[in-house]
Amino acid sequence: MTDHSTYEFLRHLADSWGLLAMMLLWIGFALWAFRPSAKHRHHEAANMIFKDENDG
């Protein structure tokens, strides 16, 4: 395999499977962030700045 064909192979791999992998990761991260069981944790994080340091 010459350098040129190696480059073409890697470019093709990144164009096809790399795009698919990035898309699947993005969908996975979005589903993880917006899962229903994380609602309480997100609510706590959003209101943390309004909490007084003496509050529990």
C-alpha positions, 0 to 999 in steps of 0.5 A, a space after each residue: 500500500 502506498 502513502 497515497 492509497 493509505 490516505 485515500 483509505 483513511 479519508 474514505 473511512 473517516 467520511 463514512 464510518 467516522 460520520 456515522 460514529 459521531 452522529 451516534 455519539 451525539 444522539 447518545 449524549 443527547 438522550 443521556 442528557 434529556 433522560 427523565 431520571 435526570 430531571 431532578 439533577 438538572 433542576 438542582 443545578 439550575 437553581 444552585 445559584 439561588 441557594 444560600 450557603 446556609 441552606 441545607 
